[in-house]
């Protein structure tokens, strides 16, 4: 018996809800490890990729292609209700300021139907949670306590390319669980060159969803928002986030063993490969009990090239230089900027302050060489998050080893 199990089958995008449900029953039935954890759980947290203003949702052939479709989400909750006795919490972060819950939490009627409760991760209570094994980029993360202390987690994701991460499936879906300021970090803190792929691997290991569902009735190529929709007629289920994403990436037509700068990983490392190298999950299909009736590729998937390869390489290199400069001069920065965020470029602080929420895109911050990256850091005298600066050293080593370096 292989240590990971994934099933992927054809499910027509025109299927009825009962047909979608029957398909989910069939592909989750072999996931014995998933059901052992779920049926023993008192509290299950579900993370679904659905938060978005209702009037901005995008559809193709009647199905959402940037977000999980209502029908798929309803069927997942129905499945959990029929097979478990746990309390079901659905957690996410609204992006609409002080409105609670924001109108972007568009699935509240579905929660009411299945007796599930919405948890707003921005409101807390929060705590620090350690990554098993110490983590790759940070050793600890701030999470809502209901999320960090849940008995089991379910990830319900969409099948999409991602301009930064290459693909967004079960693991990237967990990003939205991180509280925003003032309780947590700004999204740009993790959605950051060098950090992002390893952060996602850390998050997958910390939260370790035991059931992972990928809605591929309709998928999206190019990027996570504003990409092109494709009818894929697919549903995927797995008992491990990295295993599920490895199989999903394969079905999209990508090589899950490939890495930056090979498309779709144009801007940073392959999260699945980073996780597997750290001992969390497989990136080789031979290690997975993978059964599918689908033909790859499910569509013309690829990530969009947003910047030239040389520019991206320059940014990765200079990001590492700024991080290592901070490490080597940390005492000086603590003396001057304790309790503040700083943006470093070319070893100079070009901005500092306690709140980064209104800064906008890093591309728009003036000064310096546009080929030199900005590196964002919260200056904490205690270094509570335990950033692993050796990650930047390893990244530089990989860049030096590339052809033409």
C-alpha positions in Angstrom: 0.0 0.0 0.0 1.5 3.3 -1.1 1.6 6.1 1.5 -0.5 8.5 -0.6 -3.7 8.0 -2.5 -5.2 10.2 -5.2 -8.2 9.7 -7.5 -9.1 11.8 -10.6 -12.0 11.2 -12.8 -14.1 12.7 -15.5 -17.2 14.6 -14.4 -19.0 16.6 -17.0 -19.3 20.3 -16.3 -23.0 20.0 -17.2 -23.5 17.3 -14.5 -26.3 17.7 -12.0 -25.5 18.2 -8.4 -26.5 14.7 -7.6 -24.1 13.4 -10.3 -21.3 15.6 -8.8 -22.0 14.2 -5.4 -22.0 10.6 -6.7 -18.6 11.3 -8.3 -17.2 12.7 -5.1 -18.5 9.7 -3.1 -16.7 7.4 -5.6 -13.3 9.2 -5.7 -13.1 9.7 -1.9 -14.1 6.2 -1.0 -10.6 4.8 -1.4 -9.1 7.6 0.8 -9.0 5.5 3.9 -6.5 7.7 5.7 -8.6 10.7 5.1 -11.8 9.2 6.5 -10.0 7.8 9.6 -9.0 11.3 10.6 -12.3 13.0 9.6 -14.5 10.4 11.4 -12.4 10.7 14.5 -12.6 14.5 14.5 -14.7 16.6 16.8 -14.0 19.8 14.7 -13.3 20.0 11.0 -12.1 23.2 9.3 -12.8 23.5 5.6 -11.0 26.0 3.4 -12.6 26.7 0.1 -11.4 29.0 -2.7 -14.7 31.0 -2.9 -14.3 34.4 -1.2 -15.0 37.1 -3.8 -17.5 39.9 -4.4 -20.6 38.2 -6.0 -20.8 40.7 -8.9 -17.2 40.0 -9.9 -17.4 36.2 -10.1 -16.5 34.8 -13.5 -18.2 31.9 -15.3 -17.7 29.7 -18.3 -20.5 27.4 -19.4 -22.4 28.0 -16.2 -19.5 27.1 -13.9 -17.1 29.4 -12.0 -13.6 29.2 -13.4 -11.7 31.3 -10.9 -13.4 30.0 -7.8 -14.8 26.7 -6.6 -18.3 26.2 -8.0 -21.2 26.4 -5.6 -22.3 22.9 -6.6 -19.0 21.3 -5.8 -18.8 23.0 -2.4 -22.3 22.0 -1.5 -21.5 18.4 -2.4 -18.3 18.4 -0.2 -20.3 19.7 2.8 -23.0 17.1 2.1 -20.4 14.4 2.0 -18.9 15.5 5.3 -22.3 15.7 6.9 -23.2 12.2 5.9 -19.9 10.6 6.9 -18.9 12.5 10.0 -20.5 13.8 13.2 -18.0 16.6 13.6 -18.7 20.3 14.0 -17.9 21.9 10.6 -16.2 25.3 10.4 -15.5 27.1 7.1 -12.6 29.5 7.6 -11.3 32.3 5.4 -10.4 36.1 5.4 -12.7 38.7 4.0 -10.9 41.4 2.0 -13.5 44.1 2.5 -12.2 46.0 5.5 -14.3 46.2 8.6 -17.4 44.6 7.2 -18.0 41.3 9.0 -18.6 39.0 7.2 -17.9 40.9 4.0 -20.2 40.5 1.0 -17.3 38.6 -0.6 -18.1 35.7 1.7 -20.6 34.7 -0.9 -21.3 31.2 0.4 -23.1 31.9 3.7 -26.5 30.5 2.5 -24.7 27.2 1.7 -23.3 27.1 5.3 -26.7 27.6 6.7 -28.1 24.8 4.7 -25.6 22.3 6.1 -25.3 23.7 9.6 -21.7 24.9 9.2 -20.2 28.0 10.8 -18.1 30.7 9.1 -14.9 31.7 10.9 -13.4 35.0 10.0 -9.6 34.5 10.4 -9.0 38.3 10.6 -10.9 38.6 13.8 -9.0 36.1 16.0 -8.3 34.9 18.5 -4.9 34.1 17.1 -1.8 32.4 18.3 1.6 31.2 17.1 1.8 27.7 15.7 5.0 25.8 15.1 5.7 24.0 11.8 6.5 20.3 12.4 10.2 19.8 11.8 11.0 23.6 12.1 9.7 24.8 8.7 11.5 25.9 5.6 11.2 29.7 5.6 9.7 30.4 9.0 9.5 28.2 12.0 6.2 29.6 13.3 3.1 31.3 11.9 0.2 33.3 13.3 -3.1 31.5 12.7 -6.7 31.8 14.0 -6.9 29.4 16.9 -9.9 27.5 15.5 -7.7 26.8 12.4 -4.5 25.9 14.2 -6.3 23.7 16.8 -8.8 21.9 14.5 -8.8 18.1 14.6 -8.9 17.8 10.8 -8.8 20.1 7.8 -10.3 19.9 4.3 -9.0 21.9 1.3 -11.5 22.5 -1.5 -9.5 24.2 -4.3 -9.8 25.3 -7.9 -7.7 24.0 -10.8 -5.7 27.0 -12.0 -2.4 28.3 -13.1 -0.7 31.0 -11.0 1.5 33.8 -12.4 3.8 33.6 -9.3 3.5 30.1 -8.0 3.0 28.3 -11.3 -0.1 26.4 -10.2 -2.7 26.9 -7.5 -4.3 23.8 -6.2 -4.8 22.3 -2.7 -1.8 23.8 -1.0 -1.9 27.3 -2.4 -5.6 27.4 -1.4 -4.5 27.5 2.3 -2.9 30.9 1.8 -6.2 32.7 2.6 -6.3 31.3 6.2 -3.5 33.6 7.2 -4.8 36.6 9.2 -4.2 40.0 7.8 -3.0 43.0 9.9 -3.4 44.1 12.6 -3.5 40.5 14.0 -1.3 38.9 11.3 1.1 39.8 8.5 0.3 41.6 5.2 -0.2 39.2 2.3 2.9 40.7 0.6 5.0 39.4 3.4 4.4 35.8 2.3 3.6 36.5 -1.3 7.2 37.4 -1.7 10.1 36.2 -4.0 12.0 33.3 -2.4 9.5 33.0 0.4 6.3 32.1 -1.3 7.0 28.5 -2.5 8.6 27.5 0.8 5.9 29.3 2.8 3.2 27.3 1.0 5.1 24.1 1.8 5.3 25.2 5.5 1.6 26.0 5.5 0.7 22.6 4.0 2.8 20.9 6.7 1.4 23.0 9.5 -2.3 22.6 8.6 -1.9 19.2 6.7 -5.4 18.9 5.2 -6.3 15.2 5.2 -8.9 15.5 2.4 -8.1 17.6 -0.7 -10.7 18.2 -3.4 -9.8 20.0 -6.6 -12.7 21.4 -8.7 -11.7 21.0 -12.3 -15.1 21.1 -13.9 -13.8 24.3 -15.4 -10.2 25.4 -14.8 -8.2 28.5 -15.6 -4.8 29.1 -17.3 -2.4 32.0 -17.3 -2.9 33.4 -13.8 -5.0 33.2 -10.7 -7.2 36.2 -11.5 -8.1 37.3 -15.0 -6.9 34.2 -16.7 -8.6 32.2 -19.4 -11.2 29.6 -18.5 -11.1 26.0 -19.9 -13.7 23.3 -19.7 -11.8 20.3 -18.1 -14.6 18.0 -16.9 -12.5 16.8 -14.0 -12.7 16.2 -10.2 -9.7 15.3 -8.1 -9.5 14.0 -4.5 -6.5 13.0 -2.4 -5.4 12.3 1.1 -2.4 14.6 1.1 -2.1 18.1 -0.3 1.3 17.7 -2.0 0.3 14.3 -3.5 -3.0 15.8 -4.8 -1.2 18.8 -6.3 1.5 16.6 -7.8 -1.3 14.6 -9.7 -3.2 17.8 -10.5 -0.1 19.4 -11.9 0.6 16.3 -14.0 -3.0 16.4 -15.4 -2.6 20.0 -16.3 0.3 19.0 -18.6 3.1 20.2 -16.4 6.0 18.1 -15.0 5.7 18.0 -11.2 9.4 17.3 -11.0 10.3 20.5 -12.8 11.5 23.6 -11.0 12.3 27.3 -11.6 12.8 28.6 -14.3 11.0 25.8 -16.2 7.4 26.9 -17.0 5.0 27.1 -15.3 7.4 27.9 -12.4 8.7 31.1 -14.1 9.1 33.3 -11.0 10.1 31.0 -8.1 10.4 27.4 -7.0 8.0 24.5 -7.4 6.2 24.3 -4.0 5.7 20.6 -4.4 9.3 20.0 -4.9 10.3 22.3 -2.0 7.9 20.4 0.3 9.1 16.9 -0.9 12.8 17.9 -0.4 11.8 18.8 3.2 10.2 15.4 3.7 6.6 16.5 3.3 4.8 14.6 0.6 5.7 13.1 -2.8 6.5 14.8 -6.1 7.0 11.5 -8.0 3.9 9.9 -9.4 5.4 6.4 -8.7 5.1 7.1 -5.0 1.3 7.7 -5.2 -1.6 5.3 -5.5 -2.9 7.4 -8.4 -5.8 6.2 -10.5 -7.4 8.3 -13.2 -9.5 8.0 -16.4 -8.5 11.5 -17.6 -6.3 12.3 -20.5 -3.6 14.9 -20.0 -3.4 17.8 -20.6 -6.8 18.8 -19.4 -6.4 22.1 -21.2 -3.8 24.5 -22.6 -2.4 25.3 -19.2 0.6 27.5 -18.6 1.5 30.5 -16.4 1.7 33.9 -17.8 5.1 35.5 -18.3 4.8 38.8 -16.4 8.5 39.8 -16.5 11.5 38.8 -18.5 13.5 35.8 -17.3 16.5 37.9 -16.7 14.6 40.4 -14.6 13.1 37.6 -12.5 16.5 36.2 -12.0 17.9 39.6 -10.9 15.0 40.0 -8.5 15.6 36.6 -6.9 19.3 37.3 -6.6 18.9 40.7 -5.1 16.1 39.5 -2.7 18.6 37.0 -1.3 21.3 39.7 -1.0 18.9 42.0 1.0 17.8 39.2 3.3 21.4 38.1 4.1 22.5 41.7 4.6 19.7 42.1 7.2 20.8 38.9 8.9 24.4 40.1 9.1 23.4 43.5 10.4 20.4 42.5 12.4 21.4 44.2 15.6 21.7 47.6 13.8 18.2 47.2 12.3 16.7 46.2 15.6 18.2 49.3 17.2 16.7 51.6 14.6 13.4 49.9 13.5 12.2 47.5 16.2 8.4 46.9 15.9 8.3 48.2 12.3 8.3 46.7 8.8 11.1 47.7 6.6 11.6 47.5 2.8 15.3 47.0 1.9 16.6 47.7 -1.6 20.4 47.8 -2.3 21.0 47.5 1.4 19.1 50.7 2.1 15.8 51.1 3.9 13.5 52.8 1.4 10.4 52.6 3.6 9.6 51.8 7.2 6.5 51.8 9.4 4.1 49.7 11.5 1.5 49.2 8.8 2.1 48.1 5.2 -1.6 47.8 4.2 -1.8 51.0 2.1 1.5 50.8 0.3 0.1 49.1 -2.8 2.3 47.2 -5.3 6.0 47.0 -4.6 6.5 47.9 -8.2 5.3 51.4 -7.5 7.7 52.2 -4.7 10.1 54.7 -6.0 13.9 54.9 -5.9 16.7 52.5 -6.7 17.2 50.2 -9.6 14.0 48.5 -10.9 16.0 45.4 -11.6 16.9 45.2 -7.8 14.2 43.6 -5.7 12.6 45.0 -2.5 12.7 42.7 0.5 10.1 43.1 3.3 10.8 42.3 6.9 9.1 42.8 10.2 11.9 43.8 12.6 11.2 41.8 15.8 13.9 41.9 18.5 12.7 38.4 19.5 12.5 37.1 16.0 9.4 35.2 17.0 8.7 33.9 13.5 12.1 32.3 13.3 13.0 33.1 9.7 15.5 30.6 8.2 18.0 32.8 6.4 19.8 29.7 5.1 16.9 29.5 2.5 18.4 32.6 0.9 21.8 31.0 0.8 20.4 27.9 -0.9 18.6 30.0 -3.4 21.8 31.8 -4.4 23.5 28.5 -4.7 20.8 27.3 -7.2 21.0 30.5 -9.2 24.8 30.2 -9.5 24.4 26.6 -10.7 22.1 27.5 -13.5 23.5 27.4 -17.1 25.0 30.7 -18.1 25.6 31.9 -14.6 
